[in-house]
Amino acid sequence: MRRTKRSSPAGSALPEIECIELLENIEEAYAREYGVAPFNISHWDPTEEFETAMLPHLDLPSLSSAIAYRFSYQVAETEAVIAKFGASTQNSFGVFTPSTTTSILCVLNWLRSRARQRIVAVCPAYFSLFHAADRFGIATQKIFLRRSAEGFWLKPAMAKMGRKPGVLWLTNPVYGAGVYFGDDDVAFIDQLLVDGWTVIADECLALPGRELVRRLG
């Protein structure tokens, strides 16, 4: 990980940030003892050494022209995008945001405006959801996917939730795993919608054609 000084307001320390700092301390201790730092091969926020070593081996396409950056509020063709995802433009509307964290805040604000007071969060999940929900005064209840040789299963994890409608928050593919929900779970999620549940699907990493919205939209 890059050496970046992290600071947060007093009383707002996040345990996830403290965990990263702990790992960095271990990395520094390793470097002092063995004279070389661990080689970070993560594709997310990699070290400069890793980037330098890998770039010569990557066959990257060259850009024929500069691509202008478009801010999210400049995108007006929401219906065209909704239709491309396979959802009904008569029953749907779109809001574009510049980042996942901003999207989470917008969704939480929408849930609060609809007097939703509790979220059933399917774990593993993006850690910022829980801190943001706490700031909005929305309680979160964690449920953990059941794992098997075939992948992850949602329905068994929901067994104790009952059928009373609530808010289900999930990631597809499963956060940190790259595994998509199977047909049985998609049918189960569809039934939750029929029963009055609100389902929030974070699909920012879903490959085209694998999004739940195409099957439930």
Accessible surface in RSA format (square Angstrom, percent):
REM  Atomic radii and reference values for relative SASA: ProtOr
REM  Chains: A
REM  Algorithm: Lee & Richards
REM  Probe-radius: 1.40
REM  Slices: 20
REM RES _ NUM      All-atoms   Total-Side   Main-Chain    Non-polar    All polar
REM                ABS   REL    ABS   REL    ABS   REL    ABS   REL    ABS   REL
RES MET A   1    56.63  29.3  49.26  32.6   7.37  17.6  47.04  40.0   9.59  12.7
RES ARG A   2    86.39  36.3  79.94  40.8   6.45  15.4  38.34  52.4  48.05  29.1
RES ARG A   3   134.03  56.3 101.76  51.9  32.26  76.8  77.37 105.7  56.66  34.3
RES THR A   4    74.79  53.2  61.61  62.5  13.18  31.4  60.15  80.8  14.64  22.1
RES LYS A   5   197.52  96.4 160.05  98.2  37.47  89.2 107.88  97.1  89.64  95.5
RES ARG A   6    65.37  27.4  47.19  24.1  18.18  43.3  24.97  34.1  40.40  24.5
RES SER A   7   109.02  92.1  70.77  94.5  38.25  88.1  43.68  93.0  65.34  91.5
RES SER A   8    65.50  55.4  37.27  49.7  28.23  65.0  25.97  55.3  39.53  55.4
RES PRO A   9   103.92  75.7  89.51  81.6  14.41  52.4 101.73  84.0   2.19  13.6
RES ALA A  10   111.00 102.1  69.76 107.7  41.24  93.8  81.16 114.3  29.84  79.1
RES GLY A  11    91.19 112.5   0.00   N/A  91.19 112.5  43.61 119.7  47.59 106.6
RES SER A  12    27.65  23.4  16.51  22.0  11.14  25.7  23.65  50.4   4.00   5.6
RES ALA A  13    60.59  55.7  38.67  59.7  21.92  49.9  39.60  55.8  20.99  55.6
RES LEU A  14    54.81  30.5  53.25  38.1   1.56   3.9  53.25  37.4   1.56   4.2
RES PRO A  15    78.66  57.3  72.81  66.4   5.85  21.3  73.82  60.9   4.84  30.1
RES GLU A  16    54.43  31.3  49.36  37.3   5.07  12.1  30.52  59.0  23.92  19.5
RES ILE A  17    49.14  28.0  49.14  36.6   0.00   0.0  49.14  35.4   0.00   0.0
RES GLU A  18    93.25  53.5  86.90  65.7   6.35  15.1  33.43  64.7  59.82  48.8
RES CYS A  19    66.95  50.6  62.40  69.6   4.55  10.7  19.88  50.4  47.07  50.8
RES ILE A  20    37.69  21.4  37.69  28.1   0.00   0.0  37.69  27.1   0.00   0.0
RES GLU A  21    66.78  38.3  66.09  50.0   0.69   1.6  22.90  44.3  43.88  35.8
RES LEU A  22   103.99  57.9 102.19  73.1   1.80   4.5 103.44  72.6   0.55   1.5
RES LEU A  23    91.86  51.2  87.07  62.3   4.79  12.0  87.08  61.2   4.77  12.8
RES GLU A  24    21.13  12.1  20.71  15.7   0.42   1.0   4.62   8.9  16.51  13.5
RES ASN A  25    85.27  58.8  81.60  78.9   3.67   8.8  21.51  51.8  63.76  61.6
RES ILE A  26    99.89  56.8  96.43  71.8   3.46   8.3  99.38  71.6   0.51   1.4
RES GLU A  27    25.21  14.5  23.24  17.6   1.97   4.7  12.74  24.6  12.47  10.2
RES GLU A  28    61.90  35.5  59.95  45.4   1.95   4.6  17.12  33.1  44.79  36.6
RES ALA A  29    43.43  39.9  39.24  60.6   4.18   9.5  40.04  56.4   3.38   9.0
RES TYR A  30    93.41  43.6  88.81  50.5   4.60  12.0  51.65  38.8  41.76  51.5
RES ALA A  31    29.01  26.7  23.95  37.0   5.05  11.5  24.24  34.1   4.77  12.6
RES ARG A  32   181.86  76.4 146.71  74.8  35.15  83.7  81.84 111.8 100.02  60.6
RES GLU A  33   132.04  75.8  96.59  73.1  35.45  84.4  37.65  72.8  94.39  77.1
RES TYR A  34   136.60  63.8 106.46  60.6  30.14  78.4  74.67  56.1  61.93  76.3
RES GLY A  35    69.81  86.1   0.00   N/A  69.81  86.1  35.13  96.4  34.69  77.7
RES VAL A  36    95.23  62.7  89.30  80.8   5.93  14.3  95.23  82.7   0.00   0.0
RES ALA A  37    48.80  44.9  34.54  53.3  14.26  32.4  34.54  48.6  14.26  37.8
RES PRO A  38    56.26  41.0  43.55  39.7  12.71  46.2  50.77  41.9   5.49  34.1
RES PHE A  39   122.08  61.1  95.18  59.0  26.90  70.0  96.87  58.7  25.21  72.2
RES ASN A  40    33.43  23.1  26.44  25.5   7.00  16.8  16.90  40.7  16.53  16.0
RES ILE A  41   126.26  71.8 112.44  83.8  13.82  33.3 112.44  81.0  13.82  37.5
RES SER A  42    44.51  37.6  33.70  45.0  10.81  24.9  31.53  67.1  12.98  18.2
RES HIS A  43   170.22  93.0 147.37 102.4  22.86  58.5 106.31 109.6  63.92  74.4
RES TRP A  44   172.13  69.1 167.64  81.1   4.49  10.5 140.06  74.7  32.07  52.0
RES ASP A  45    40.43  28.3  28.47  28.3  11.96  28.3  13.37  31.5  27.06  27.0
RES PRO A  46    17.32  12.6  17.32  15.8   0.00   0.0  17.32  14.3   0.00   0.0
RES THR A  47    16.89  12.0  16.25  16.5   0.64   1.5  15.81  21.2   1.08   1.6
RES GLU A  48   115.72  66.4 113.25  85.7   2.47   5.9  32.22  62.3  83.49  68.2
RES GLU A  49   115.59  66.4 107.08  81.0   8.51  20.3  58.56 113.3  57.04  46.6
RES PHE A  50    31.05  15.5  31.05  19.2   0.00   0.0  31.05  18.8   0.00   0.0
RES GLU A  51    60.55  34.8  57.34  43.4   3.21   7.7  21.73  42.0  38.82  31.7
RES THR A  52    98.97  70.4  90.25  91.5   8.72  20.8  70.05  94.1  28.92  43.7
RES ALA A  53    50.87  46.8  36.25  55.9  14.63  33.3  46.62  65.7   4.25  11.3
RES MET A  54    69.57  36.0  69.57  46.0   0.00   0.0  44.73  38.0  24.84  32.9
RES LEU A  55   102.93  57.3  93.86  67.2   9.07  22.8  94.17  66.1   8.76  23.6
RES PRO A  56   106.63  77.7  63.57  57.9  43.06 156.5  76.69  63.3  29.94 186.1
RES HIS A  57   146.33  80.0 112.25  78.0  34.09  87.2  74.29  76.6  72.05  83.8
RES LEU A  58    83.24  46.4  66.72  47.7  16.52  41.5  68.45  48.1  14.79  39.8
RES ASP A  59   147.31 103.2 114.39 113.9  32.92  77.8  43.69 102.8 103.63 103.3
RES LEU A  60   115.31  64.2  92.39  66.1  22.92  57.6  92.53  65.0  22.78  61.3
RES PRO A  61   120.03  87.5  94.23  85.9  25.80  93.8 105.33  87.0  14.70  91.4
RES SER A  62   108.53  91.7  78.86 105.2  29.67  68.4  50.65 107.9  57.88  81.1
RES LEU A  63   132.94  74.0 103.15  73.8  29.79  74.9 104.34  73.3  28.60  77.0
RES SER A  64   122.58 103.6  77.03 102.8  45.54 104.9  58.04 123.6  64.54  90.4
RES SER A  65    75.46  63.8  61.70  82.3  13.76  31.7  47.69 101.6  27.77  38.9
RES ALA A  66   101.77  93.6  66.99 103.4  34.78  79.1  74.42 104.8  27.35  72.4
RES ILE A  67   137.46  78.2 108.14  80.6  29.32  70.7 111.27  80.1  26.19  71.1
RES ALA A  68    87.26  80.2  62.86  97.0  24.40  55.5  73.45 103.4  13.81  36.6
RES TYR A  69   157.12  73.4 129.35  73.6  27.77  72.3 107.64  80.9  49.48  61.0
RES ARG A  70   134.27  56.4 116.94  59.6  17.32  41.2  51.60  70.5  82.66  50.1
RES PHE A  71   105.54  52.8 105.27  65.2   0.28   0.7 105.54  64.0   0.00   0.0
RES SER A  72    23.26  19.7  14.23  19.0   9.03  20.8   8.26  17.6  15.00  21.0
RES TYR A  73   174.39  81.4 139.45  79.3  34.93  90.9 117.86  88.6  56.52  69.7
RES GLN A  74    89.93  50.3  68.99  50.4  20.94  49.9  24.13  51.4  65.80  49.9
RES VAL A  75    34.26  22.5  25.48  23.1   8.79  21.2  25.48  22.1   8.79  23.8
RES ALA A  76    84.76  77.9  58.69  90.6  26.06  59.3  65.61  92.4  19.15  50.7
RES GLU A  77    94.26  54.1  85.78  64.9   8.48  20.2  56.88 110.0  37.37  30.5
RES THR A  78    33.45  23.8  32.87  33.3   0.58   1.4  13.59  18.3  19.85  30.0
RES GLU A  79   110.48  63.4 108.94  82.4   1.54   3.7  33.12  64.1  77.36  63.2
RES ALA A  80    63.98  58.8  47.85  73.8  16.13  36.7  56.73  79.9   7.25  19.2
RES VAL A  81    46.43  30.6  45.55  41.2   0.89   2.1  46.43  40.3   0.00   0.0
RES ILE A  82    18.43  10.5  16.76  12.5   1.66   4.0  18.43  13.3   0.00   0.0
RES ALA A  83    56.93  52.3  40.59  62.6  16.34  37.2  42.03  59.2  14.89  39.5
RES LYS A  84   167.83  81.9 150.39  92.3  17.44  41.5 102.02  91.8  65.80  70.1
RES PHE A  85    81.92  41.0  81.92  50.7   0.00   0.0  81.92  49.7   0.00   0.0
RES GLY A  86    45.93  56.6   0.00   N/A  45.93  56.6  24.40  67.0  21.52  48.2
RES ALA A  87    14.31  13.2   5.56   8.6   8.75  19.9   6.17   8.7   8.14  21.6
RES SER A  88    36.63  30.9  26.39  35.2  10.23  23.6  29.87  63.6   6.76   9.5
RES THR A  89    38.50  27.4  26.26  26.6  12.23  29.2  10.61  14.3  27.88  42.2
RES GLN A  90   159.93  89.4 122.68  89.7  37.25  88.7  62.23 132.5  97.70  74.1
RES ASN A  91   128.78  88.8  91.40  88.3  37.38  90.0  29.95  72.1  98.83  95.5
RES SER A  92    38.91  32.9  22.30  29.8  16.61  38.3  17.02  36.2  21.89  30.7
RES PHE A  93   160.89  80.5 136.57  84.6  24.32  63.3 140.00  84.9  20.89  59.8
RES GLY A  94    26.92  33.2   0.00   N/A  26.92  33.2  13.45  36.9  13.48  30.2
RES VAL A  95   109.75  72.2  76.37  69.1  33.38  80.4  80.09  69.6  29.66  80.5
RES PHE A  96    69.04  34.5  52.04  32.2  17.00  44.2  54.12  32.8  14.93  42.7
RES THR A  97    37.99  27.0  13.50  13.7  24.50  58.4   8.47  11.4  29.52  44.6
RES PRO A  98    87.44  63.7  52.67  48.0  34.77 126.4  60.17  49.7  27.27 169.5
RES SER A  99    53.04  44.8  40.54  54.1  12.49  28.8  46.84  99.7   6.20   8.7
RES THR A 100    49.10  34.9  38.71  39.2  10.39  24.8  23.89  32.1  25.21  38.1
RES THR A 101    62.55  44.5  61.95  62.8   0.60   1.4  45.42  61.0  17.13  25.9
RES THR A 102    45.95  32.7  45.93  46.6   0.02   0.0  26.60  35.7  19.35  29.3
RES SER A 103    39.35  33.3  38.27  51.1   1.09   2.5  25.72  54.8  13.64  19.1
RES ILE A 104     7.09   4.0   6.32   4.7   0.77   1.9   7.09   5.1   0.00   0.0
RES LEU A 105    74.64  41.6  73.53  52.6   1.10   2.8  73.82  51.8   0.82   2.2
RES CYS A 106    56.73  42.9  46.66  52.0  10.06  23.7  21.53  54.5  35.20  38.0
RES VAL A 107    39.79  26.2  37.97  34.4   1.83   4.4  39.79  34.6   0.00   0.0
RES LEU A 108     0.00   0.0   0.00   0.0   0.00   0.0   0.00   0.0   0.00   0.0
RES ASN A 109    75.22  51.9  74.67  72.2   0.55   1.3   8.35  20.1  66.87  64.6
RES TRP A 110    99.09  39.8  95.41  46.2   3.68   8.6  87.13  46.5  11.96  19.4
RES LEU A 111     0.15   0.1   0.15   0.1   0.00   0.0   0.15   0.1   0.00   0.0
RES ARG A 112   127.91  53.7 117.58  59.9  10.33  24.6  37.83  51.7  90.08  54.6
RES SER A 113    89.30  75.5  45.20  60.3  44.10 101.6  49.20 104.8  40.10  56.2
RES ARG A 114   109.33  45.9  95.29  48.6  14.04  33.4  22.65  31.0  86.67  52.5
RES ALA A 115    78.30  72.0  56.24  86.8  22.06  50.2  63.87  89.9  14.43  38.2
RES ARG A 116    73.84  31.0  69.50  35.4   4.34  10.3  18.77  25.6  55.08  33.4
RES GLN A 117   141.16  78.9 130.41  95.3  10.75  25.6  38.97  82.9 102.19  77.5
RES ARG A 118   100.97  42.4  94.40  48.1   6.57  15.6  44.63  61.0  56.35  34.2
RES ILE A 119     0.00   0.0   0.00   0.0   0.00   0.0   0.00   0.0   0.00   0.0
RES VAL A 120     0.46   0.3   0.46   0.4   0.00   0.0   0.46   0.4   0.00   0.0
RES ALA A 121     0.14   0.1   0.14   0.2   0.00   0.0   0.14   0.2   0.00   0.0
RES VAL A 122     2.94   1.9   2.28   2.1   0.66   1.6   2.28   2.0   0.66   1.8
RES CYS A 123     6.75   5.1   6.36   7.1   0.39   0.9   2.01   5.1   4.73   5.1
RES PRO A 124    57.63  42.0  51.12  46.6   6.51  23.6  56.83  46.9   0.79   4.9
RES ALA A 125    15.86  14.6   1.63   2.5  14.23  32.4   1.63   2.3  14.23  37.7
RES TYR A 126    61.76  28.8  60.88  34.6   0.88   2.3  25.75  19.3  36.02  44.4
RES PHE A 127    62.60  31.3  60.56  37.5   2.04   5.3  61.74  37.4   0.85   2.4
RES SER A 128    20.43  17.3  18.91  25.2   1.52   3.5  19.81  42.2   0.61   0.9
RES LEU A 129     1.71   1.0   1.71   1.2   0.00   0.0   1.71   1.2   0.00   0.0
RES PHE A 130    33.45  16.7  28.81  17.8   4.64  12.1  28.94  17.5   4.51  12.9
RES HIS A 131    55.13  30.1  51.76  36.0   3.37   8.6  37.12  38.3  18.01  21.0
RES ALA A 132    14.74  13.6   8.59  13.3   6.16  14.0  14.12  19.9   0.63   1.7
RES ALA A 133     0.01   0.0   0.01   0.0   0.00   0.0   0.01   0.0   0.00   0.0
RES ASP A 134   109.78  76.9  94.02  93.6  15.76  37.3  19.91  46.9  89.87  89.6
RES ARG A 135   190.72  80.1 157.14  80.1  33.58  80.0  56.26  76.9 134.46  81.5
RES PHE A 136    39.79  19.9  30.91  19.1   8.88  23.1  33.09  20.1   6.70  19.2
RES GLY A 137    64.86  80.0   0.00   N/A  64.86  80.0  36.34  99.7  28.52  63.9
RES ILE A 138     6.19   3.5   2.39   1.8   3.80   9.2   2.98   2.1   3.21   8.7
RES ALA A 139    60.99  56.1  48.48  74.8  12.50  28.4  59.07  83.2   1.92   5.1
RES THR A 140    45.74  32.5  16.67  16.9  29.07  69.3   0.72   1.0  45.02  68.1
RES GLN A 141    68.17  38.1  64.68  47.3   3.50   8.3  26.39  56.2  41.79  31.7
RES LYS A 142   112.08  54.7  90.56  55.6  21.52  51.2  36.29  32.7  75.79  80.7
RES ILE A 143    12.01   6.8   8.17   6.1   3.84   9.2  12.01   8.6   0.00   0.0
RES PHE A 144   132.38  66.2 123.12  76.3   9.26  24.1 123.12  74.6   9.26  26.5
RES LEU A 145    18.35  10.2   1.57   1.1  16.78  42.2   1.57   1.1  16.78  45.2
RES ARG A 146   132.30  55.5 130.49  66.5   1.81   4.3  39.97  54.6  92.33  56.0
RES ARG A 147   194.49  81.7 159.91  81.5  34.57  82.3  41.75  57.1 152.74  92.6
RES SER A 148    44.56  37.7  26.93  35.9  17.63  40.6  38.32  81.6   6.24   8.7
RES ALA A 149   109.54 100.7  58.15  89.7  51.38 116.9  71.59 100.8  37.94 100.5
RES GLU A 150   141.55  81.3 103.79  78.5  37.76  89.9  59.97 116.0  81.58  66.6
RES GLY A 151    14.22  17.5   0.00   N/A  14.22  17.5  14.07  38.6   0.16   0.3
RES PHE A 152    35.03  17.5  25.69  15.9   9.33  24.3  25.69  15.6   9.33  26.7
RES TRP A 153    82.28  33.0  82.28  39.8   0.00   0.0  77.95  41.6   4.33   7.0
RES LEU A 154     0.00   0.0   0.00   0.0   0.00   0.0   0.00   0.0   0.00   0.0
RES LYS A 155   120.34  58.7 117.36  72.0   2.98   7.1  59.82  53.8  60.52  64.5
RES PRO A 156    53.70  39.1  43.60  39.7  10.10  36.7  51.79  42.8   1.91  11.9
RES ALA A 157    14.86  13.7   1.31   2.0  13.54  30.8   4.82   6.8  10.04  26.6
RES MET A 158     8.00   4.1   2.11   1.4   5.89  14.0   2.33   2.0   5.67   7.5
RES ALA A 159    80.03  73.6  43.30  66.8  36.73  83.5  54.88  77.3  25.15  66.6
RES LYS A 160   190.58  93.0 157.85  96.9  32.73  77.9 107.78  97.0  82.80  88.2
RES MET A 161    33.27  17.2  14.42   9.5  18.85  44.9  15.96  13.6  17.31  22.9
RES GLY A 162    41.39  51.0   0.00   N/A  41.39  51.0  36.49 100.1   4.90  11.0
RES ARG A 163   124.09  52.1 113.05  57.6  11.03  26.3  77.32 105.7  46.76  28.3
RES LYS A 164   170.00  82.9 158.27  97.1  11.73  27.9 106.32  95.7  63.68  67.8
RES PRO A 165    71.71  52.3  53.31  48.6  18.40  66.9  53.54  44.2  18.17 112.9
RES GLY A 166    16.85  20.8   0.00   N/A  16.85  20.8  15.06  41.3   1.79   4.0
RES VAL A 167     1.33   0.9   0.83   0.7   0.51   1.2   0.83   0.7   0.51   1.4
RES LEU A 168     0.00   0.0   0.00   0.0   0.00   0.0   0.00   0.0   0.00   0.0
RES TRP A 169     8.86   3.6   8.62   4.2   0.24   0.6   4.08   2.2   4.78   7.7
RES LEU A 170     0.51   0.3   0.00   0.0   0.51   1.3   0.51   0.4   0.00   0.0
RES THR A 171    10.98   7.8   9.51   9.6   1.48   3.5   7.88  10.6   3.10   4.7
RES ASN A 172     2.19   1.5   1.73   1.7   0.46   1.1   0.17   0.4   2.02   1.9
RES PRO A 173    15.14  11.0  10.40   9.5   4.74  17.2  10.40   8.6   4.74  29.4
RES VAL A 174     2.97   2.0   1.77   1.6   1.20   2.9   1.85   1.6   1.12   3.0
RES TYR A 175    86.33  40.3  80.13  45.6   6.20  16.1  55.34  41.6  30.99  38.2
RES GLY A 176    80.57  99.4   0.00   N/A  80.57  99.4  39.41 108.1  41.16  92.2
RES ALA A 177    44.12  40.6  11.84  18.3  32.28  73.4  20.85  29.4  23.27  61.6
RES GLY A 178    51.50  63.5   0.00   N/A  51.50  63.5  27.35  75.0  24.15  54.1
RES VAL A 179    51.26  33.7  48.04  43.5   3.21   7.7  51.26  44.5   0.00   0.0
RES TYR A 180    37.40  17.5  23.07  13.1  14.32  37.3  19.97  15.0  17.42  21.5
RES PHE A 181    12.80   6.4   1.15   0.7  11.66  30.3   1.94   1.2  10.86  31.1
RES GLY A 182    37.58  46.3   0.00   N/A  37.58  46.3  34.08  93.5   3.49   7.8
RES ASP A 183    99.32  69.6  89.83  89.4   9.48  22.4  30.46  71.7  68.86  68.7
RES ASP A 184    94.43  66.1  85.73  85.3   8.70  20.6  21.07  49.6  73.36  73.2
RES ASP A 185     1.05   0.7   1.02   1.0   0.03   0.1   0.15   0.4   0.90   0.9
RES VAL A 186     8.49   5.6   8.49   7.7   0.00   0.0   8.49   7.4   0.00   0.0
RES ALA A 187    62.38  57.4  51.03  78.8  11.34  25.8  56.70  79.8   5.68  15.0
RES PHE A 188    20.05  10.0  14.54   9.0   5.51  14.3  19.60  11.9   0.44   1.3
RES ILE A 189     0.00   0.0   0.00   0.0   0.00   0.0   0.00   0.0   0.00   0.0
RES ASP A 190    63.70  44.6  63.70  63.4   0.00   0.0   2.96   7.0  60.74  60.6
RES GLN A 191    80.87  45.2  78.75  57.6   2.11   5.0  27.29  58.1  53.58  40.6
RES LEU A 192     0.59   0.3   0.59   0.4   0.00   0.0   0.59   0.4   0.00   0.0
RES LEU A 193    67.14  37.4  50.99  36.5  16.15  40.6  51.35  36.1  15.79  42.5
RES VAL A 194   111.51  73.4  79.74  72.2  31.77  76.6  87.61  76.1  23.90  64.8
RES ASP A 195    48.26  33.8  28.43  28.3  19.83  46.9  15.75  37.1  32.51  32.4
RES GLY A 196    45.28  55.8   0.00   N/A  45.28  55.8  29.05  79.7  16.23  36.4
RES TRP A 197     9.49   3.8   0.61   0.3   8.87  20.8   0.51   0.3   8.98  14.6
RES THR A 198    21.33  15.2  17.21  17.4   4.12   9.8  12.59  16.9   8.74  13.2
RES VAL A 199    29.20  19.2   5.88   5.3  23.32  56.2   5.88   5.1  23.32  63.2
RES ILE A 200    23.10  13.1  21.54  16.0   1.57   3.8  23.10  16.6   0.00   0.0
RES ALA A 201    40.67  37.4  14.38  22.2  26.29  59.8  14.38  20.2  26.29  69.7
RES ASP A 202    28.97  20.3  18.65  18.6  10.32  24.4  14.67  34.5  14.30  14.3
RES GLU A 203    32.57  18.7  17.00  12.9  15.57  37.1  11.62  22.5  20.95  17.1
RES CYS A 204    85.23  64.5  44.35  49.5  40.88  96.1  40.77 103.3  44.46  47.9
RES LEU A 205   131.67  73.3 114.00  81.6  17.67  44.4 118.60  83.3  13.06  35.1
RES ALA A 206    16.92  15.6   0.00   0.0  16.92  38.5   0.00   0.0  16.92  44.8
RES LEU A 207   112.80  62.8 112.58  80.5   0.22   0.6 112.80  79.2   0.00   0.0
RES PRO A 208   114.77  83.6  94.08  85.8  20.69  75.2  95.02  78.5  19.75 122.7
RES GLY A 209    47.61  58.7   0.00   N/A  47.61  58.7  23.97  65.8  23.64  52.9
RES ARG A 210   122.07  51.3 110.66  56.4  11.42  27.2  35.42  48.4  86.65  52.5
RES GLU A 211    10.97   6.3  10.66   8.1   0.31   0.7   4.68   9.1   6.29   5.1
RES LEU A 212     7.04   3.9   6.82   4.9   0.23   0.6   7.04   4.9   0.00   0.0
RES VAL A 213    48.49  31.9  42.68  38.6   5.81  14.0  48.15  41.8   0.34   0.9
RES ARG A 214    87.91  36.9  61.58  31.4  26.33  62.7  23.70  32.4  64.21  38.9
RES ARG A 215   132.81  55.8  97.31  49.6  35.50  84.5  45.39  62.0  87.42  53.0
RES LEU A 216    41.96  23.4  13.94  10.0  28.03  70.5  19.64  13.8  22.32  60.1
RES GLY A 217    51.83  63.9   0.00   N/A  51.83  63.9  28.54  78.3  23.28  52.1
END  Absolute sums over single chains surface
CHAIN  1 A    14907.6      11626.2       3281.4       8943.2       5964.4
END  Absolute sums over all chains
TOTAL         14907.6      11626.2       3281.4       8943.2       5964.4
